[in-house]
Amino acid sequence: MALEIVGAGYGRTGTDSLREALTILGFGPCHHMHEIRDNPEKAQPWHDHFCSDTPLDLDLLFDGYRSQVDWPGAHLWRESADRYPEAKVILSTRDPEAWWESYSKTIKIFRETEMPQEAPHMRQIQEFVDAFLGDRFETKDRAIADFEAHAAEVKAAIPRCLSKELSVDFMRRL
């Protein structure tokens, strides 16, 4: 099954609510970081790609999903949009300051927490998240600049943009 929706929005931009909405609207199941967190066997392919340059097989990673939102899939929005050219691209956004506050209280803490030995898949997730985020989010100013640049890059790459209220931009191809 090919993806019909490609989520390009960073984590902490309402992606879990978007996942639920897409499922209700018939675009489920929807891939989200929760899928990897809750299914330890799904961490290895992502870890292999981001930490050891193993070629990425999007069809394998998104097998059985009609849509994808949140990281790590959102990190590969361009590759996914190219692989699934009929898919709609959705960029979820929020106020950059509010995004930073949410990120710093959740994902940033996760990245800095030592994972227990009995949860090796959580260490794998931590390692691949560190690999694709790198040090871009080390400071608030740098993180917000990256957040804004990412949104601008997606909007520039997708030919037609329909903005909606609630801090969510729905992007669609012509």
C-alpha positions in Angstrom: 0.0 0.0 0.0 1.4 3.4 -1.0 1.3 6.4 1.4 -1.6 8.8 0.5 -0.5 11.4 3.1 3.0 12.5 3.9 3.4 14.5 7.0 6.2 17.0 6.9 5.7 18.7 10.3 8.1 18.4 13.1 7.2 16.5 16.2 5.3 18.7 18.8 3.2 20.4 16.1 0.0 18.5 16.8 1.1 15.4 15.0 -0.7 13.0 17.4 -4.0 14.9 16.9 -3.3 14.9 13.2 -2.7 11.1 13.3 -6.1 10.6 15.0 -7.9 12.9 12.5 -6.4 11.1 9.5 -7.4 7.8 10.9 -11.0 9.0 11.5 -11.0 10.5 7.9 -10.1 7.1 6.5 -6.4 7.6 6.0 -5.4 5.1 8.7 -3.5 3.4 9.8 -1.1 6.3 10.2 2.6 6.0 11.0 3.8 8.1 13.9 6.7 7.8 16.4 4.3 6.0 18.6 4.4 3.1 16.2 8.1 2.7 16.8 7.9 3.3 20.5 5.1 0.8 21.0 6.5 -1.9 18.6 10.2 -2.5 19.4 10.8 -4.5 16.3 10.1 -1.3 14.2 13.1 0.6 15.7 15.9 -1.4 14.1 15.3 -0.4 10.4 15.2 3.3 11.4 18.3 2.9 13.5 20.1 1.1 10.7 19.3 3.9 8.2 20.1 6.9 10.4 23.1 5.4 12.3 24.8 3.2 9.8 23.8 4.6 6.4 21.8 1.5 5.5 19.7 2.3 2.4 16.2 3.3 3.3 13.3 1.2 2.0 10.3 3.5 2.4 7.9 0.8 1.1 9.1 -1.5 3.9 9.0 1.1 6.6 5.5 2.3 5.7 4.1 -1.1 4.7 0.5 -1.3 5.9 0.2 2.5 6.4 -1.9 4.9 4.4 -0.4 8.0 6.0 2.6 9.2 8.0 3.1 12.1 10.4 5.7 13.0 13.1 9.4 12.0 13.3 11.2 10.1 12.0 9.0 9.9 8.9 8.7 13.7 8.7 12.5 13.9 8.5 12.1 12.1 5.2 9.2 14.1 3.8 11.0 14.9 0.5 12.0 11.3 -0.2 8.5 10.2 0.7 6.8 12.8 -1.5 9.1 11.7 -4.4 8.4 8.0 -3.8 4.7 8.5 -3.5 3.9 11.3 -6.0 0.2 11.0 -5.6 0.4 11.6 -1.9 -0.8 14.9 -0.3 1.9 16.6 1.8 0.7 18.1 5.1 2.9 20.5 7.0 1.7 20.9 10.6 3.0 24.0 12.3 2.7 26.0 15.4 4.1 29.2 16.9 7.9 28.7 17.0 8.2 29.8 20.6 5.4 27.4 21.7 7.0 24.6 19.7 10.4 25.2 21.4 8.7 25.1 24.9 6.9 21.8 24.0 10.0 20.3 22.4 12.3 21.2 25.3 9.9 19.6 27.9 9.5 16.4 25.9 11.8 15.3 23.1 14.8 17.3 24.4 14.4 15.6 27.8 14.0 12.2 26.1 17.3 12.8 24.2 19.1 13.6 27.4 17.7 10.7 29.5 19.7 7.5 30.0 17.5 4.6 28.8 17.2 1.5 31.0 18.9 -1.7 30.0 15.6 -3.5 29.7 14.5 -1.1 26.9 17.1 -1.5 24.2 14.7 -0.3 21.5 14.3 3.0 23.4 18.1 3.4 23.2 17.9 2.7 19.5 15.2 5.4 19.1 17.3 7.8 21.1 20.3 7.1 18.9 18.5 7.5 15.6 16.7 10.7 16.8 20.1 12.1 17.8 21.5 11.1 14.4 18.9 12.9 12.4 18.5 15.9 14.6 22.2 16.3 15.4 23.1 19.4 17.2 20.6 21.7 15.4 18.4 22.0 18.4 21.1 22.6 21.1 20.0 26.2 21.7 16.6 27.8 21.5 17.6 30.3 18.8 19.2 27.6 16.7 16.2 25.3 17.0 13.7 28.0 16.2 15.7 29.0 13.1 15.8 25.4 12.0 12.0 25.0 12.6 11.2 28.1 10.6 13.7 27.2 7.8 12.1 23.7 7.6 8.6 25.1 7.2 9.8 27.5 4.5 11.6 24.7 2.6 8.5 22.5 2.6 6.3 25.4 1.4 8.8 26.3 -1.3 9.0 22.7 -2.5 5.3 22.0 -2.7 3.7 24.0 -5.5 0.3 24.9 -4.0 -0.3 25.8 -0.3 -3.7 26.1 1.3 -3.4 27.7 4.7 -6.0 26.8 7.4 -6.7 28.2 10.9 -5.4 26.3 14.0 -1.7 26.7 13.0 -1.9 23.9 10.5 -0.9 24.4 6.9 -2.4 21.9 4.5 -0.1 21.5 1.5 -1.3 20.0 -1.7 0.3 19.4 -5.1 -1.2 21.0 -8.2 
